[in-house]
Amino acid sequence: MTALVRLLVACALAALALGVAAASAQQPQGRITGVVLLGGSEPLTEPLTVQLIVLGQSGVQAAQETVTEAGRFAFDVEPDADLSYVARTVYDGVQYLAPPVLLAPELPTAEVELVVYATTTEPPPLTVDRTVVTVLRLDRANAQIVFLREDDVLNPGDRVFIGGEDGVTLRIPLPDGTVVAEAGGEGDSRVEGGTLAVAAGLRPGVTTVVSRYVVGYDQARDAYALRVTAPLPTEHMEVSVPTRFADAIRPLAGSIDAGTRDEAGELSTVVAHDGAAGPGESVSVLLDGLAGRNAPNSLTGTGGATIAVVLALAVIAGGAAVLHLAGRRSGA
């Protein structure tokens, strides 16, 4: 072998070695493994598609899919402390997500569990642990109020309730003067017969159903009576209204003044139902003096107390929650 040939061979081998090293350096150094558990106990033996969603500051950055083997799955990822990783699957028509995972070069691996359930169309004895309504925005020019409602629905069974033939699992009575009513999260929602009909699967344990409302009020009266009605037996109901939105915020019959609360720097008046509520009972609060004699703008809003809730919903539920958050920010 001549010196020239030896040199060319050496250069080729060096280039190959550099290429292998570069490719090796680009390989993901993190790994997320997990298991799909049926009913929270035994691994699901049938193959199931699992998706890994990569979330950054601006939303979804990437996604990859795999199919389980004996209930187990794995993803190779690049560990980045600025990203979070969410495992997602759909079983029997219901979406499930594992808690978000954070990785970093010094902590490059994680193990997650995806718990799935069988479904049922037979309604279990549902109750509501807690209903919280937060008034978010007051549009004085258009005489409208925007608020968010959160119902923690308790399913004592061991299956996901998916509703009957119409798919409706919860019917939330509408407040007076409703202009817009919609539920965030999976499943459809529609206004039907004086209620917001929600078609979201109600899992064993507590499922939080988040809904958003726009109501109109009479500018001549300069007041609005907000009545929040229980769709099911409910342990606790409350309404939180930023104190600056009205000259007076008073409880109506069956409700009590629960004091004030500082919510992310916003002082709010809280009105609660006097004890547990049966289906059809309401927590009611009068917002009097909505004209805002000392207010510099016709549009005022707050979002601090519920931003965390909606961000969590955005991860779990997708686009509807993101739209709600964007709407509040633009009006704040």
C-alpha positions in Angstrom: 0.0 0.0 0.0 1.5 3.3 -1.0 1.8 6.2 1.3 -0.9 8.1 -0.6 -3.3 5.2 -0.4 -2.6 4.8 3.3 -3.2 8.5 3.8 -6.6 8.3 1.9 -7.7 5.3 4.0 -6.7 7.0 7.2 -8.7 10.1 6.2 -11.7 8.0 5.3 -11.6 6.2 8.6 -11.2 9.5 10.5 -14.2 11.0 8.7 -16.2 7.9 9.4 -15.3 8.0 13.1 -16.2 11.7 13.2 -19.6 10.9 11.6 -20.3 8.2 14.0 -19.3 10.4 16.9 -21.5 13.2 15.6 -24.5 10.9 15.1 -23.9 9.5 18.6 -23.9 13.0 20.1 -27.2 13.8 18.4 -29.0 10.7 19.8 -31.5 11.4 22.6 -29.9 10.9 26.0 -33.2 10.8 28.0 -35.8 8.1 28.4 -39.4 8.0 29.6 -40.8 4.6 30.4 -44.3 3.7 31.6 -47.1 1.3 32.0 -50.8 1.4 31.1 -52.9 0.1 34.1 -56.5 -1.0 33.7 -58.5 0.2 36.7 -55.3 1.3 38.4 -54.1 -2.2 39.1 -53.2 -4.7 36.4 -51.2 -3.8 33.2 -53.5 -3.6 30.1 -52.4 -6.6 28.0 -54.0 -5.5 24.6 -51.8 -3.3 22.4 -52.6 0.4 22.8 -51.2 3.5 21.1 -49.5 5.9 23.5 -48.5 9.4 22.5 -45.8 11.5 24.1 -46.5 15.3 23.8 -43.6 17.7 24.4 -44.7 21.0 25.8 -42.7 24.3 25.9 -43.4 27.9 26.7 -45.2 28.4 23.4 -47.2 25.2 23.4 -46.7 21.8 21.8 -43.2 21.4 20.5 -43.3 17.9 19.3 -45.0 14.5 19.6 -44.2 10.9 19.1 -46.1 7.6 19.3 -45.5 4.0 20.2 -47.6 0.9 20.8 -47.6 -0.9 24.1 -46.3 -4.4 24.7 -47.8 -6.1 27.7 -48.9 -2.7 28.9 -45.5 -1.1 28.8 -44.1 1.7 26.6 -40.9 3.8 26.2 -39.8 7.0 24.6 -36.3 8.3 23.9 -36.1 12.0 24.3 -33.6 14.9 24.7 -33.8 15.9 28.4 -34.4 19.6 28.6 -35.4 21.4 31.8 -37.4 24.0 29.7 -39.7 21.3 28.4 -42.4 19.0 30.0 -43.5 15.7 28.7 -47.0 14.3 28.8 -48.0 10.7 28.0 -51.4 10.4 26.4 -53.7 7.6 25.3 -57.3 7.0 24.3 -59.0 3.9 25.7 -62.6 2.9 24.9 -63.2 6.4 23.5 -61.9 8.3 26.6 -58.7 10.3 26.7 -56.2 9.8 29.5 -53.1 11.7 30.4 -50.3 11.0 32.8 -49.0 13.9 35.0 -46.4 16.1 33.2 -42.8 14.9 33.5 -39.8 17.2 33.8 -36.3 16.0 32.7 -32.9 17.5 32.8 -29.4 16.3 31.8 -28.7 15.4 35.4 -32.1 13.6 35.8 -32.6 12.2 32.3 -35.1 9.3 33.0 -38.6 9.0 34.4 -41.3 6.3 34.9 -45.0 7.2 34.5 -48.3 5.4 34.9 -51.4 5.8 32.6 -54.5 4.6 34.4 -57.4 3.7 32.2 -60.9 2.4 33.0 -63.7 0.5 31.4 -66.8 2.6 30.5 -70.5 2.5 31.4 -73.6 4.1 30.2 -75.4 3.5 33.5 -75.3 6.6 35.6 -73.7 6.1 39.0 -74.8 8.1 42.1 -72.9 11.2 41.1 -72.4 14.1 43.5 -70.5 17.4 43.5 -67.8 17.9 46.1 -67.3 21.6 45.3 -68.6 24.2 42.9 -66.6 27.4 42.6 -67.6 30.3 40.3 -65.1 33.1 39.6 -66.2 36.3 37.9 -63.5 37.2 35.5 -64.6 40.2 33.4 -67.1 43.1 33.4 -67.9 44.7 30.1 -69.8 47.8 31.1 -70.1 49.1 27.5 -72.0 45.9 26.4 -73.5 45.2 29.8 -72.0 41.8 30.1 -70.3 39.7 32.7 -67.9 36.8 32.1 -67.3 34.1 34.7 -65.8 30.6 35.0 -67.4 27.8 36.8 -65.6 24.7 38.2 -67.6 21.6 39.3 -65.7 18.8 41.1 -67.9 15.9 40.2 -67.5 12.7 42.3 -68.0 9.3 40.6 -68.0 6.6 43.3 -68.0 3.8 40.7 -65.1 1.9 39.1 -66.0 2.8 35.5 -66.0 6.0 33.4 -69.6 7.3 33.0 -70.0 8.3 29.3 -73.7 9.1 29.3 -76.6 7.4 27.6 -77.5 7.6 23.9 -77.0 11.4 23.8 -73.6 11.1 25.5 -74.6 13.8 28.1 -73.1 13.2 31.5 -73.9 16.4 33.3 -76.5 19.1 32.8 -75.6 22.5 34.4 -78.5 24.9 34.9 -77.9 28.2 33.1 -77.8 31.5 34.9 -80.2 34.3 34.0 -79.4 36.3 30.9 -77.0 33.7 29.5 -75.5 34.9 26.1 -72.7 32.3 25.8 -72.2 29.0 27.7 -69.5 26.4 26.9 -67.5 23.7 28.6 -63.8 23.3 28.2 -62.2 19.9 27.9 -62.9 16.7 26.1 -66.4 16.0 24.8 -69.0 18.4 23.3 -71.2 20.8 25.1 -74.4 22.5 24.0 -77.2 24.7 25.4 -80.3 22.5 25.7 -83.5 23.1 27.6 -82.2 25.8 30.0 -79.0 23.8 30.8 -75.5 23.4 29.5 -75.4 19.8 28.4 -71.9 18.4 28.9 -70.6 15.2 27.2 -67.4 14.7 29.2 -66.5 11.3 30.5 -66.7 11.3 34.3 -63.9 9.1 35.7 -63.9 7.2 39.0 -63.0 9.7 41.7 -63.2 13.4 41.0 -63.5 15.0 37.5 -63.4 18.8 37.4 -65.8 20.1 34.8 -64.9 23.7 33.8 -67.5 25.9 32.0 -67.4 29.5 30.9 -70.4 31.9 30.7 -71.2 35.3 29.3 -74.4 36.9 30.8 -76.1 40.1 30.1 -77.5 42.6 32.7 -79.9 45.5 32.6 -78.0 48.8 32.5 -81.0 50.7 33.6 -81.2 48.7 36.8 -77.4 48.8 37.1 -77.4 45.4 38.9 -77.3 41.7 38.3 -78.4 38.8 40.5 -76.0 35.9 39.8 -77.6 32.5 40.7 -75.5 29.4 40.4 -77.6 26.3 40.6 -76.6 22.8 41.7 -77.1 20.1 39.1 -76.5 17.3 41.7 -76.3 17.1 45.5 -73.4 19.5 46.2 -71.3 19.7 49.4 -70.1 23.3 48.9 -70.9 26.2 46.5 -69.3 29.6 46.3 -69.0 32.7 44.1 -66.0 35.0 44.0 -66.4 38.5 42.7 -63.7 41.2 42.5 -64.7 43.8 44.9 -64.0 46.7 42.5 -66.6 45.4 40.0 -69.6 46.7 41.9 -70.5 49.2 44.5 -72.0 46.5 46.6 -71.8 42.7 46.5 -74.4 41.0 48.7 -75.7 37.5 49.3 -79.3 36.7 48.5 -81.6 34.3 50.2 -80.0 31.0 51.1 -76.5 32.4 50.8 -74.0 33.9 53.2 -71.2 36.4 53.1 -68.0 34.3 53.3 -65.7 37.3 53.6 -63.0 38.6 51.3 -60.1 36.8 49.7 -56.9 38.1 48.1 -56.5 36.2 44.8 -53.2 37.0 43.2 -53.4 40.6 44.3 -57.1 41.0 43.5 -59.4 41.5 46.5 -62.6 39.6 46.0 -65.8 39.1 47.9 -66.9 35.5 48.4 -70.5 34.4 48.8 -71.3 30.8 49.7 -74.4 28.6 49.9 -75.5 28.2 53.5 -74.6 24.5 53.9 -74.8 21.7 51.4 -77.1 22.2 48.4 -79.6 19.8 46.9 -80.3 19.6 43.1 -81.9 22.8 42.0 -80.7 24.9 45.0 -78.6 27.9 44.3 -75.9 30.2 45.7 -77.0 33.7 44.8 -75.2 37.0 44.9 -76.4 40.5 44.0 -74.0 42.7 42.1 -75.3 46.2 42.7 -73.8 49.4 41.1 -72.1 47.9 38.1 -71.7 51.3 36.4 -68.4 51.8 38.2 -68.5 55.5 39.1 -64.8 55.5 39.9 -63.7 53.1 37.2 -61.5 54.7 34.4 -62.5 52.1 31.8 -65.7 50.5 30.5 -63.9 47.0 30.3 -62.3 45.6 33.4 -61.1 42.1 34.2 -59.1 39.7 36.3 -57.6 36.4 35.6 -54.9 35.8 38.3 -56.9 33.5 40.5 -57.9 31.1 37.7 -54.9 31.2 35.4 -53.4 28.2 37.0 -56.7 26.2 36.7 -57.1 27.1 33.0 -53.4 26.3 32.2 -53.9 22.9 33.8 -57.0 22.4 31.8 -55.1 23.4 28.6 -52.8 20.5 29.1 -55.6 18.1 29.9 -58.3 19.3 27.5 -56.6 21.0 24.6 -57.8 23.9 22.5 -61.0 25.0 24.3 -59.2 25.9 27.4 -56.5 27.7 25.4 -59.1 29.9 23.8 -60.7 30.7 27.1 -57.3 31.8 28.5 -56.6 33.9 25.4 -60.0 35.6 25.7 -59.4 36.6 29.3 -55.9 38.0 28.6 -57.2 40.1 25.8 -59.9 41.6 28.0 -57.9 42.0 31.2 
